[in-house]
């Protein structure tokens, strides 16, 4: 970028210097001094330029300022033109660094419009970075790999992806093909964050579609990798303080999700079976209630019969007692009556015997 805008910088420097010089001349103009009005101290007083300074002359009107025409109104449009040329050459406009004064006005620009301006301005910068990586960094790593193939004589233990791995360059001798890839993203950090959030949402929906189980479409490791990328893209060095990597056995696929139609049929069968069981329970309860009522009725009849028999026996006993008492009373009454009749009956005449 410096190669294609260095001349613009020099032109703008010259223009701004001319504007500043013009301002200096207007604030401190050159003077026309008439020799007939000048004294021996007039030139010395003019050369000593200070605010409120005194210039001594023979008579008034001998000092006339030489007018300086302002040129700012002619040079400022040229500065604006050079800024436009710079933006066209580089693709970096003035809104790439920060929004203008009206960018925050909801009636003039929107967040989408400002984002589009910033994205378009960064395309050329990303292109330069990608070109530098593809033509410089990539060749550098391919050369490093070639040197390791030639001179690597021993195995080394390195930290790779947060794990200690033993690397032996002597095993690379048979390597015929290798690709060096530069780690350049396809968007800004905010865009990558938004893409990862969309991927995480789709993974959660896939797990829900699988009935809450992991696999075969999405596993816990897939979700952990997405969360890890989200954490790293947010600027954190590691996701370990926030998330724990699931063990391998946690990725075993769960039971297959049943067919919704089969679930509906099984639900209807279960409902029908529940209704049949409920009807059966009602019938059994009804039969049990009727049997209980019959048993209670039989017990009541037996109790009534026992009470009836007891009452009949008591009544029979009472009749026997009454008959005995009545018979005794009649016998006693008959005996008394006979006694009274005997007293009232005259003694019979007995002939013979002695004179009484």
C-alpha positions, 0 to 999 in steps of 0.5 A: 500500500505504501508504494501506491500512495507515497506520491499522494502523501508528498502532494498532500504535504506540499499542499498543506505546507502552501496553505500554512505558508499562506496563513503565515503571510496573511497573519504577518504581511510584508510591508511597503516602506516609503523612504520619505517616511522612514527613519533610522529606526523604522527598519529595525522596528519592523524586523523586531516583530512582536505583538503590540510592537511599535514602529517609528516613522517620520509621519503617518501613512508611510507604511503600507501592508502588501496584501496576500491573497488567501489560497485555502479555498482553492487547495482544500478541494485538491486535498479532498480529491487526493483523499479520493484517489487514495481510497480508490487505489487502496480500497480503504475508505475513511469509514473503514477506521471508524464511522463518520458523524452520521453513521450513528444516526438511525435515519441516515445509515444502518448497522448493516450499511456500516458493516458492509462499508467496513467489510468492503474496505477490508477486502484489499487488506485481506487480499494483501495478507493472503498473498503474503502468506501464500507466497512468503509464509507458505514457502518458508514452512516448505523450506523448513520442512525440507531442512528437517527432512535433510538434517533431522536425526532424532525424535522430539517431544512437542506440545501439539494441540494441548497434547505432548506428542513425539515427532520423529523426522526420520519417519518422514523420509518416505513422504512424497506429498505434503500441503502447507496451508496458511491459517487465514479465515474467510471473514472477520472475527465477528462473522466467524463468531456468528457462523459458529453460533449458527453451527452450534444451533444446528448441532443442538437441533440435530441432537434434539432430532436424535431424541436427546442422544448423541450420534450418529449425526452429531456427537458430544465431541462435535459440540465440544469442538464448536465451543472450543472454536467459539472460545478461541475466536473470542480471544481466549487461548484455551477452552479448558477453563470453560468446557471439558472435552467428553471421553470417547465412550460418551460419543457412542450412538444412542438408541435410534429414534422411534418412528413417529407413526409407530409411536402414535400406534403404540400410544393408541394401543396403550390407551386402548389397553388402559381402557380395557384394564379400567373396564375390567377393574370396574367390572371386578369392583362391581362383582366384588360389591355385589358379592359383598352385598349378598354376604351382608344380606345373608348375614343379616337374614341369619341374624334375623332368623336367630333373633326370631328363633330366640324370640319364639323360644322365649315366647314358648317358655313364657306360654308354658310358664303361664299354663303351669301358673294358670293350672296351679291357680285353677287347682287351688281355686277348685280345692278352696271352692270344694272346701267351702262347698263341703262346709255348707253341705249338711251332715247325713243322718245316720240311723242307729247307735246311741242317743246323742 
